[in-house]
């Protein structure tokens, strides 16, 4: 009974135990779930925080990338400016180490200055422009970025300014940058840092006293003649070339000041393409005959006195440097295309301060000999003139143009005490024959107004009999001068009118013209602008151009703003056909530089000095020419003198001639020569050294050319039609190229022959290099096998700009 009663009393305890156990398990489960949820939330928060941080860091990386672009632009600008001042063409110093130190110091200074200009805040160079820095942020342009919920900004810490610390050792430090990113939930990441903009380590070209001989294909001391007819193949040159003056093109009928000297004669119908090579250097002009063609490739630098063409085609696709004019002579259907860069660097003032005038002023006891002595201003002035009808002149593809000179109206010298004193300067740097009529004074201003301009020489003699002077009315307004008088248009006050005598060998002794005499180039250019602006004058001139050019011809010049560089000392006349190709639309672009500044004048003098030096040794810096070069007997010469040529400064002619006379054999043409083969079984490459001065021409035919890689001779050389020659030709005489001939540089094979040992009869070991001044140095790496000049430049090297932009004092908050 009692036991039953006890069981009844224990039944509630079991239920309570179950309830407690279930509650405990539930609480434990809830605790575990809470801990798991809390951990998950912590991970989400951490992930969001990291994402926020990375976004802020990404903002800074975008700033860093933008600054890398600034560094690159500043580096490029500074590098170019240094080369313009301390280039391998500079006359600063002959010591490579000193020159490199000057370049490096100048580069660092210019780099910091240029980068400061890019980053400064207004005119304050001690602070950077924070707005510009924020301009590098590109996060807000991404599709994933919601600017209504997210915020990113680069600013400065509270109480700190955007400080910019500069020095030429460590570059520029941008201090106090702060990147803040706030996401849609309000989570923020803050990074504070400074950014260092370091100075890139630049390699500059190293100047050398030696030319790149192994990539040189031709030295023609007495010029080059390219033969052909209108059905011939194209003659091709690939390699650097020097051409002196053709003797048979210099005569008593030449212009007295020597401006018509010829270096390269492309005969009628012949075609010459200089498709590759570093430099094509001519002491005189390049003449292209009727139906001929001359072209230079995009990597070729052409240096010449001028280029003359007659009913021919000229394409200048690389860099072109002319000391005088590009002239389209009388004829029809000439075509000129100028791409790349064109520098007509001739200007009388700069030429007269250059080495062409002062190449040995420092020599005591030496009578100076000047290349430019006696030259008229017109022959020292670079311009473009078109005298041929239906000419196409296209300068629209050029990137840089410099025309440092003006066109002149030639005044033929006649045997008379009344002879012409000088040529007449116009206001144009590029013009067409016939526009010179604008510079004839109106006939009504001459004498009593009943005279003509021109007048016959007999009429002139009558008017000036008994020492009378022809009266010029200088106070009458002239319609085509914008109603200005002779006094007002800017002619020379002391001599406003220049009389020019032309002798046509007819009865009466020729004609006398009366031209406006401008001695101020600015006023001459302004006069033509006024003249051409008169409505009926422009209409008449355009009609003349339409007749002169015909259909689909003319002068195509871009708007000056389209060129990377555009400098003209005078006006530029453009004339292009309209849509149907039948009517010419003329335009006169205004002169941009009628009064040369100091820097431009210095640049033109530099080009004058470079051209002079290239004509001495095929290097660019006059300062690197040697004053005292001695031979084995102690005899010395000065490479800088104007009577020294490239052949003289490269080849030891006397030493070679002595060797040939002792060891050489008589050729089939009657002169003595020495030939050798690089292999004893005659299977190798060959060389010929010949003493044929004033004797027969050394001829290279297809059989000879197979293994021939080096020719050095004291006379003339001819390459037969269709022959391909690989190697180097050094001729003291002229070189004649048959139709379809090809001259190709072969630097590795040429170097092998150049340094090969010749087995002379006496047993001594001699190499061709022994007959070159400093010949042993050419084998030590002066030349490259790439066909370009030795040394480094910005384009030859890869620079990691990321290494120049680094963080300092990084802090995450």
ROZA-57441 format. One line per 8 residues: number of its first residue (from 1); their letters; for each residue x negated, y negated, z negated of C-alpha. Coordinates in steps of 0.05 Angstrom, whole numbers. Layout:
N
NUM) a) X,Y,Z; ... $
END
This chain:
813
1) xxxxxxxx) 0,0,0; -55,-46,-20; -96,-28,42; -38,-46,87; -31,-112,52; -105,-128,63; -101,-114,138; -43,-163,144 $
9) xxxxxxxx) -84,-217,110; -146,-209,158; -109,-216,224; -115,-293,227; -192,-292,217; -204,-255,282; -164,-306,322; -204,-362,291 $
17) xxxxxxxx) -269,-327,308; -248,-320,380; -228,-393,384; -294,-416,354; -334,-371,401; -296,-396,462; -305,-468,440; -379,-458,429 $
25) xxxxxxxx) -387,-426,497; -347,-483,529; -389,-536,494; -452,-500,514; -427,-497,586; -408,-570,584; -476,-587,556; -511,-548,610 $
33) xxxxxxxx) -467,-581,663; -481,-649,634; -555,-637,633; -553,-613,706; -512,-673,727; -558,-720,690; -618,-688,723; -584,-693,791 $
41) xxxxxxxx) -568,-766,778; -640,-779,757; -665,-747,821; -616,-787,863; -638,-851,827; -711,-833,837; -698,-818,911; -661,-884,919 $
49) xxxxxxxx) -717,-919,883; -769,-888,928; -728,-905,989; -723,-977,963; -798,-979,951; -814,-951,1019; -769,-1002,1051; -806,-1058,1016 $
57) xxxxxxxx) -872,-1026,1036; -847,-1020,1108; -833,-1095,1107; -905,-1108,1087; -930,-1060,1141; -891,-1099,1193; -924,-1162,1168; -991,-1127,1172 $
65) xxxxxxxx) -977,-1105,1244; -958,-1176,1264; -1022,-1203,1233; -1062,-1151,1273; -1035,-1183,1336; -1057,-1251,1311; -1126,-1224,1296; -1130,-1194,1366 $
73) xxxxxxxx) -1110,-1259,1400; -1158,-1299,1358; -1214,-1249,1373; -1201,-1253,1448; -1199,-1330,1448; -1262,-1336,1406; -1299,-1285,1448; -1283,-1322,1513 $
81) xxxxxxxx) -1304,-1389,1484; -1369,-1359,1459; -1385,-1331,1528; -1370,-1398,1560; -1421,-1430,1515; -1471,-1374,1499; -1459,-1326,1556; -1509,-1283,1592 $
89) xxxxxxxx) -1507,-1339,1643; -1527,-1390,1591; -1591,-1430,1588; -1595,-1428,1512; -1653,-1382,1497; -1695,-1329,1529; -1699,-1288,1465; -1644,-1236,1462 $
97) xxxxxxxx) -1644,-1233,1386; -1638,-1309,1379; -1583,-1312,1431; -1544,-1256,1397; -1549,-1290,1329; -1523,-1355,1359; -1465,-1317,1392; -1447,-1279,1328 $
105) xxxxxxxx) -1448,-1342,1285; -1408,-1381,1336; -1357,-1324,1344; -1345,-1320,1269; -1334,-1395,1264; -1288,-1397,1324; -1250,-1335,1302; -1234,-1364,1233 $
113) xxxxxxxx) -1216,-1431,1264; -1170,-1400,1316; -1136,-1354,1266; -1126,-1412,1218; -1092,-1452,1273; -1045,-1394,1285; -1025,-1384,1212; -1029,-1454,1181 $
121) xxxxxxxx) -968,-1488,1152; -958,-1551,1193; -1023,-1590,1190; -1044,-1560,1123; -1099,-1510,1136; -1102,-1489,1062; -1034,-1456,1065; -1004,-1404,1112 $
129) xxxxxxxx) -935,-1411,1143; -889,-1365,1104; -835,-1373,1157; -882,-1346,1210; -898,-1287,1164; -824,-1271,1156; -819,-1274,1231; -857,-1208,1235 $
137) xxxxxxxx) -802,-1171,1198; -763,-1126,1244; -723,-1086,1193; -662,-1130,1200; -659,-1112,1274; -653,-1037,1260; -584,-1005,1268; -590,-971,1200 $
145) xxxxxxxx) -599,-1038,1165; -535,-1070,1139; -551,-1143,1125; -483,-1151,1091; -505,-1103,1036; -581,-1102,1038; -633,-1156,1032; -707,-1158,1050 $
153) xxxxxxxx) -753,-1218,1046; -826,-1235,1041; -838,-1294,995; -886,-1319,942; -886,-1302,868; -853,-1354,824; -900,-1413,812; -950,-1392,865 $
161) xxxxxxxx) -963,-1423,933; -979,-1390,1001; -1053,-1401,994; -1102,-1388,1052; -1175,-1379,1033; -1226,-1381,1091; -1299,-1368,1101; -1342,-1345,1160 $
169) xxxxxxxx) -1368,-1284,1122; -1305,-1249,1099; -1252,-1280,1143; -1185,-1305,1115; -1148,-1283,1052; -1073,-1294,1051; -1057,-1298,977; -992,-1290,938 $
177) xxxxxxxx) -948,-1249,983; -887,-1216,952; -841,-1167,987; -771,-1157,957; -719,-1106,979; -650,-1099,948; -606,-1041,971; -530,-1037,973 $
185) xxxxxxxx) -525,-1013,900; -567,-1071,875; -631,-1030,865; -693,-1074,878; -765,-1059,895; -819,-1112,890; -890,-1109,916; -941,-1164,905 $
193) xxxxxxxx) -1006,-1166,945; -1058,-1207,982; -1077,-1192,1054; -1148,-1197,1079; -1159,-1214,1153; -1230,-1192,1166; -1275,-1213,1223; -1282,-1160,1278 $
201) xxxxxxxx) -1353,-1137,1294; -1363,-1157,1367; -1415,-1135,1416; -1436,-1186,1467; -1471,-1174,1534; -1546,-1173,1528; -1581,-1217,1579; -1638,-1188,1618 $
209) xxxxxxxx) -1695,-1218,1657; -1685,-1163,1709; -1629,-1154,1760; -1589,-1090,1763; -1634,-1064,1818; -1608,-993,1824; -1538,-1017,1840; -1564,-1067,1891 $
217) xxxxxxxx) -1555,-1044,1963; -1586,-1101,2002; -1636,-1157,1996; -1638,-1192,2064; -1686,-1249,2055; -1669,-1278,2123; -1595,-1265,2123; -1546,-1213,2149 $
225) xxxxxxxx) -1515,-1205,2218; -1453,-1162,2225; -1442,-1140,2296; -1378,-1118,2330; -1324,-1127,2381; -1249,-1131,2376; -1243,-1055,2378; -1298,-1036,2329 $
233) xxxxxxxx) -1291,-1002,2262; -1299,-1039,2197; -1368,-1047,2168; -1368,-1032,2094; -1415,-1053,2037; -1409,-1023,1967; -1461,-1052,1921; -1494,-1118,1903 $
241) xxxxxxxx) -1522,-1160,1960; -1568,-1220,1968; -1572,-1256,2035; -1621,-1312,2049; -1619,-1358,2110; -1614,-1336,2182; -1671,-1371,2218; -1639,-1370,2287 $
249) xxxxxxxx) -1578,-1407,2259; -1620,-1466,2235; -1633,-1518,2290; -1644,-1592,2302; -1570,-1598,2318; -1551,-1579,2247; -1522,-1631,2201; -1582,-1670,2177 $
257) xxxxxxxx) -1570,-1655,2103; -1573,-1580,2114; -1502,-1564,2092; -1490,-1518,2152; -1543,-1466,2136; -1519,-1395,2149; -1532,-1332,2108; -1481,-1283,2137 $
265) xxxxxxxx) -1460,-1284,2209; -1399,-1241,2225; -1398,-1243,2301; -1334,-1247,2342; -1291,-1185,2331; -1335,-1157,2275; -1304,-1136,2209; -1342,-1136,2143 $
273) xxxxxxxx) -1312,-1109,2078; -1350,-1117,2013; -1305,-1069,1976; -1345,-1061,1912; -1408,-1084,1877; -1422,-1136,1824; -1446,-1196,1865; -1448,-1217,1939 $
281) xxxxxxxx) -1497,-1275,1937; -1511,-1320,1997; -1559,-1378,1999; -1520,-1410,2056; -1452,-1403,2089; -1413,-1342,2109; -1391,-1352,2182; -1334,-1310,2210 $
289) xxxxxxxx) -1328,-1312,2286; -1268,-1309,2332; -1225,-1249,2317; -1271,-1228,2260; -1254,-1209,2189; -1288,-1216,2121; -1259,-1187,2056; -1285,-1181,1985 $
297) xxxxxxxx) -1256,-1131,1935; -1222,-1147,1869; -1285,-1131,1829; -1334,-1169,1873; -1361,-1239,1857; -1378,-1278,1920; -1428,-1335,1913; -1442,-1378,1974 $
305) xxxxxxxx) -1451,-1448,1999; -1387,-1444,2037; -1343,-1401,2083; -1328,-1421,2155; -1280,-1383,2199; -1256,-1392,2270; -1191,-1357,2291; -1208,-1303,2240 $
313) xxxxxxxx) -1184,-1270,2176; -1214,-1279,2107; -1190,-1243,2044; -1222,-1262,1977; -1192,-1216,1925; -1243,-1220,1869; -1281,-1280,1842; -1305,-1331,1892 $
321) xxxxxxxx) -1355,-1386,1877; -1369,-1438,1931; -1416,-1498,1925; -1386,-1531,1987; -1323,-1522,2029; -1279,-1466,2054; -1267,-1490,2125; -1219,-1465,2178 $
329) xxxxxxxx) -1252,-1489,2242; -1216,-1511,2306; -1180,-1451,2335; -1115,-1413,2327; -1083,-1361,2282; -1133,-1359,2225; -1110,-1324,2161; -1139,-1337,2092 $
337) xxxxxxxx) -1115,-1301,2029; -1144,-1319,1961; -1128,-1275,1901; -1165,-1267,1836; -1204,-1329,1818; -1230,-1385,1863; -1282,-1435,1839; -1301,-1490,1887 $
345) xxxxxxxx) -1351,-1517,1836; -1386,-1568,1879; -1382,-1640,1854; -1434,-1693,1870; -1444,-1716,1798; -1454,-1646,1769; -1496,-1622,1827; -1545,-1680,1818 $
353) xxxxxxxx) -1557,-1660,1745; -1567,-1586,1760; -1629,-1543,1774; -1616,-1552,1848; -1641,-1623,1838; -1686,-1613,1778; -1716,-1543,1783; -1789,-1562,1770 $
361) xxxxxxxx) -1786,-1631,1738; -1826,-1604,1679; -1886,-1582,1721; -1946,-1627,1710; -1984,-1643,1772; -1933,-1609,1817; -1896,-1648,1871; -1822,-1634,1859 $
369) xxxxxxxx) -1785,-1597,1914; -1709,-1602,1906; -1659,-1559,1944; -1608,-1615,1943; -1655,-1673,1958; -1627,-1718,2012; -1559,-1685,2012; -1497,-1729,2021 $
377) xxxxxxxx) -1441,-1728,1970; -1395,-1695,2020; -1442,-1635,2026; -1442,-1627,1950; -1366,-1629,1944; -1323,-1566,1944; -1256,-1571,1980; -1212,-1532,2029 $
385) xxxxxxxx) -1200,-1561,2097; -1157,-1534,2154; -1176,-1555,2225; -1146,-1496,2263; -1075,-1492,2288; -1024,-1440,2264; -1067,-1424,2203; -1040,-1386,2144 $
393) xxxxxxxx) -1073,-1406,2078; -1044,-1367,2019; -1068,-1384,1948; -1005,-1359,1914; -1039,-1295,1889; -1096,-1330,1854; -1098,-1333,1778; -1148,-1389,1770 $
401) xxxxxxxx) -1166,-1445,1818; -1219,-1498,1813; -1230,-1549,1869; -1282,-1596,1840; -1291,-1638,1902; -1256,-1677,1956; -1249,-1674,2031; -1289,-1724,2071 $
409) xxxxxxxx) -1279,-1752,2140; -1344,-1734,2176; -1380,-1792,2208; -1425,-1766,2263; -1493,-1799,2262; -1510,-1835,2328; -1576,-1866,2350; -1558,-1938,2337 $
417) xxxxxxxx) -1578,-1991,2288; -1503,-1996,2274; -1501,-1922,2257; -1456,-1893,2203; -1479,-1899,2132; -1438,-1844,2099; -1377,-1799,2105; -1309,-1825,2084 $
425) xxxxxxxx) -1279,-1797,2020; -1205,-1780,2020; -1159,-1764,1961; -1148,-1690,1978; -1181,-1626,1954; -1140,-1583,2002; -1115,-1615,2065; -1101,-1607,2139 $
433) xxxxxxxx) -1133,-1641,2198; -1093,-1701,2218; -1076,-1725,2148; -1140,-1767,2153; -1099,-1814,2197; -1069,-1840,2132; -1137,-1871,2116; -1140,-1912,2181 $
441) xxxxxxxx) -1123,-1984,2165; -1064,-2010,2205; -1087,-2046,2269; -1049,-2109,2249; -1098,-2121,2192; -1158,-2123,2240; -1178,-2191,2267; -1120,-2230,2297 $
449) xxxxxxxx) -1075,-2168,2296; -1080,-2154,2370; -1136,-2103,2363; -1129,-2027,2361; -1155,-1976,2312; -1196,-1943,2339; -1227,-1991,2388; -1279,-1977,2441 $
457) xxxxxxxx) -1351,-1989,2425; -1354,-2043,2479; -1295,-2080,2447; -1330,-2076,2380; -1395,-2104,2408; -1356,-2162,2439; -1321,-2178,2374; -1386,-2176,2334 $
465) xxxxxxxx) -1430,-2213,2384; -1475,-2266,2355; -1472,-2233,2286; -1397,-2246,2280; -1359,-2204,2229; -1291,-2174,2242; -1241,-2205,2195; -1198,-2157,2156 $
473) xxxxxxxx) -1133,-2186,2129; -1128,-2162,2056; -1066,-2200,2034; -1012,-2172,2081; -964,-2121,2049; -962,-2055,2086; -897,-2015,2087; -930,-1947,2087 $
481) xxxxxxxx) -972,-1968,2027; -909,-1981,1986; -913,-2055,2006; -981,-2062,1973; -1037,-2102,2004; -1108,-2079,2018; -1129,-2112,1953; -1079,-2072,1913 $
489) xxxxxxxx) -1088,-2000,1936; -1155,-1989,1901; -1207,-1991,1956; -1278,-2014,1941; -1276,-2089,1927; -1344,-2104,1958; -1331,-2062,2021; -1257,-2045,2028 $
497) xxxxxxxx) -1264,-2019,2100; -1316,-1971,2128; -1332,-1973,2202; -1345,-1904,2233; -1378,-1896,2301; -1364,-1836,2345; -1404,-1824,2408; -1368,-1782,2460 $
505) xxxxxxxx) -1423,-1793,2512; -1373,-1828,2557; -1379,-1896,2590; -1370,-1950,2538; -1410,-1912,2485; -1353,-1881,2445; -1305,-1909,2394; -1305,-1946,2328 $
513) xxxxxxxx) -1255,-1927,2273; -1237,-1970,2213; -1224,-1928,2151; -1204,-1946,2080; -1265,-1942,2036; -1248,-1911,1969; -1305,-1903,1920; -1260,-1885,1862 $
521) xxxxxxxx) -1233,-1814,1869; -1174,-1829,1823; -1150,-1886,1866; -1160,-1847,1930; -1115,-1791,1903; -1063,-1842,1879; -1063,-1876,1947; -1043,-1812,1983 $
529) xxxxxxxx) -989,-1798,1932; -959,-1867,1946; -968,-1859,2021; -935,-1790,2024; -877,-1812,1980; -852,-1862,2033; -792,-1828,2064; -806,-1838,2137 $
537) xxxxxxxx) -880,-1823,2126; -864,-1756,2094; -815,-1740,2150; -866,-1756,2203; -921,-1717,2168; -876,-1656,2159; -860,-1660,2233; -934,-1662,2248 $
545) xxxxxxxx) -946,-1602,2203; -889,-1565,2237; -922,-1577,2305; -991,-1562,2277; -975,-1497,2242; -919,-1469,2285; -874,-1414,2260; -888,-1372,2198 $
553) xxxxxxxx) -955,-1405,2183; -975,-1458,2133; -1006,-1469,2065; -976,-1431,2007; -992,-1457,1937; -954,-1441,1874; -931,-1494,1827; -992,-1512,1785 $
561) xxxxxxxx) -957,-1485,1722; -958,-1415,1752; -1034,-1409,1749; -1073,-1388,1687; -1119,-1445,1705; -1110,-1499,1757; -1161,-1556,1766; -1165,-1601,1827 $
569) xxxxxxxx) -1205,-1665,1835; -1158,-1687,1891; -1088,-1675,1916; -1068,-1607,1945; -1025,-1606,2007; -976,-1548,2012; -935,-1534,2074; -890,-1473,2078 $
577) xxxxxxxx) -837,-1454,2130; -764,-1455,2111; -720,-1393,2111; -717,-1387,2187; -792,-1399,2192; -785,-1457,2241; -789,-1521,2200; -847,-1539,2154 $
585) xxxxxxxx) -832,-1565,2084; -891,-1605,2059; -909,-1619,1987; -967,-1658,1958; -989,-1632,1889; -1021,-1686,1848; -1095,-1683,1828; -1104,-1655,1758 $
593) xxxxxxxx) -1174,-1678,1744; -1196,-1740,1781; -1244,-1759,1725; -1281,-1698,1700; -1288,-1690,1626; -1353,-1670,1593; -1335,-1597,1585; -1313,-1589,1657 $
601) xxxxxxxx) -1375,-1625,1682; -1418,-1579,1640; -1382,-1518,1668; -1395,-1542,1740; -1469,-1554,1724; -1471,-1483,1695; -1444,-1455,1761; -1495,-1496,1800 $
609) xxxxxxxx) -1551,-1468,1756; -1524,-1397,1762; -1522,-1402,1838; -1593,-1429,1840; -1618,-1373,1794; -1581,-1318,1833; -1617,-1343,1895; -1683,-1335,1858 $
617) xxxxxxxx) -1676,-1266,1826; -1603,-1242,1825; -1596,-1257,1751; -1551,-1311,1724; -1590,-1349,1671; -1643,-1399,1695; -1675,-1396,1626; -1691,-1322,1637 $
625) xxxxxxxx) -1732,-1336,1699; -1806,-1329,1682; -1854,-1386,1690; -1917,-1344,1694; -1917,-1275,1727; -1985,-1245,1741; -2007,-1190,1788; -2063,-1140,1777 $
633) xxxxxxxx) -2115,-1190,1801; -2090,-1244,1753; -2055,-1285,1807; -1991,-1316,1780; -1927,-1345,1807; -1868,-1384,1778; -1801,-1349,1790; -1764,-1415,1780 $
641) xxxxxxxx) -1792,-1453,1840; -1744,-1468,1896; -1790,-1438,1948; -1787,-1370,1913; -1736,-1322,1941; -1704,-1259,1913; -1750,-1216,1956; -1811,-1255,1930 $
649) xxxxxxxx) -1790,-1247,1857; -1774,-1173,1863; -1826,-1145,1912; -1901,-1150,1904; -1911,-1159,1979; -1986,-1167,1978; -1996,-1105,1936; -1950,-1064,1980 $
657) xxxxxxxx) -1982,-1090,2044; -2052,-1072,2019; -2028,-1002,2002; -1994,-992,2070; -2055,-1016,2108; -2098,-967,2069; -2053,-906,2065; -1999,-916,2118 $
665) xxxxxxxx) -1994,-894,2190; -1974,-928,2253; -1900,-920,2269; -1872,-908,2339; -1853,-982,2341; -1925,-1005,2330; -1924,-1028,2257; -1955,-992,2198 $
673) xxxxxxxx) -1911,-956,2148; -1916,-907,2091; -1864,-852,2081; -1859,-802,2026; -1812,-747,2002; -1794,-731,1930; -1806,-657,1942; -1870,-626,1969 $
681) xxxxxxxx) -1831,-583,2018; -1798,-646,2046; -1730,-622,2022; -1720,-681,1976; -1701,-755,1983; -1745,-802,2022; -1770,-874,2021; -1801,-919,2073 $
689) xxxxxxxx) -1847,-979,2061; -1864,-1017,2124; -1906,-1078,2142; -1867,-1102,2203; -1867,-1177,2192; -1863,-1213,2260; -1861,-1144,2293; -1808,-1095,2316 $
697) xxxxxxxx) -1746,-1081,2275; -1743,-1020,2230; -1682,-981,2254; -1642,-933,2211; -1603,-882,2251; -1557,-826,2229; -1612,-775,2224; -1659,-820,2184 $
705) xxxxxxxx) -1603,-841,2137; -1588,-770,2113; -1642,-769,2059; -1669,-840,2061; -1654,-877,1995; -1704,-934,1992; -1730,-981,2046; -1778,-1038,2030 $
713) xxxxxxxx) -1806,-1077,2089; -1836,-1145,2107; -1794,-1153,2171; -1725,-1139,2199; -1681,-1078,2190; -1623,-1053,2232; -1570,-1002,2213; -1543,-968,2276 $
721) xxxxxxxx) -1469,-966,2292; -1429,-918,2250; -1487,-900,2205; -1476,-891,2130; -1536,-910,2088; -1539,-894,2013; -1591,-929,1971; -1631,-995,1971 $
729) xxxxxxxx) -1657,-1039,2027; -1706,-1094,2010; -1724,-1134,2073; -1763,-1198,2078; -1731,-1208,2146; -1658,-1204,2167; -1613,-1143,2166; -1568,-1127,2224 $
737) xxxxxxxx) -1508,-1083,2213; -1481,-1045,2273; -1406,-1037,2283; -1377,-989,2232; -1441,-983,2190; -1432,-968,2116; -1481,-988,2061; -1466,-954,1995 $
745) xxxxxxxx) -1504,-961,1930; -1530,-895,1902; -1561,-915,1835; -1580,-846,1809; -1613,-824,1874; -1645,-892,1884; -1674,-889,1814; -1702,-820,1827 $
753) xxxxxxxx) -1738,-844,1889; -1759,-909,1857; -1797,-875,1801; -1820,-813,1840; -1895,-802,1847; -1923,-811,1916; -1981,-764,1932; -2030,-813,1964 $
761) xxxxxxxx) -2088,-787,2005; -2139,-811,1954; -2107,-769,1901; -2080,-825,1856; -2009,-822,1833; -1968,-882,1856; -1893,-896,1853; -1851,-947,1892 $
769) xxxxxxxx) -1840,-982,1826; -1914,-1002,1828; -1898,-1050,1885; -1843,-1086,1847; -1856,-1140,1796; -1844,-1109,1727; -1824,-1045,1765; -1837,-999,1706 $
777) xxxxxxxx) -1783,-1035,1665; -1728,-1018,1714; -1732,-945,1694; -1721,-961,1620; -1646,-970,1625; -1638,-1038,1658; -1591,-1009,1710; -1528,-970,1701 $
785) xxxxxxxx) -1495,-918,1744; -1428,-952,1744; -1440,-1005,1796; -1431,-1063,1749; -1477,-1106,1708; -1511,-1076,1647; -1490,-1095,1577; -1426,-1094,1538 $
793) xxxxxxxx) -1364,-1137,1541; -1298,-1140,1506; -1264,-1095,1557; -1317,-1041,1551; -1305,-1030,1476; -1247,-1006,1433; -1233,-1045,1370; -1189,-1018,1313 $
801) xxxxxxxx) -1154,-1081,1290; -1120,-1044,1233; -1187,-1042,1198; -1189,-1118,1201; -1123,-1127,1163; -1125,-1097,1093; -1088,-1104,1026; -1120,-1131,963 $
809) xxxxx) -1093,-1137,892; -1034,-1091,905; -980,-1089,851; -914,-1052,849; -858,-1076,804 $
END
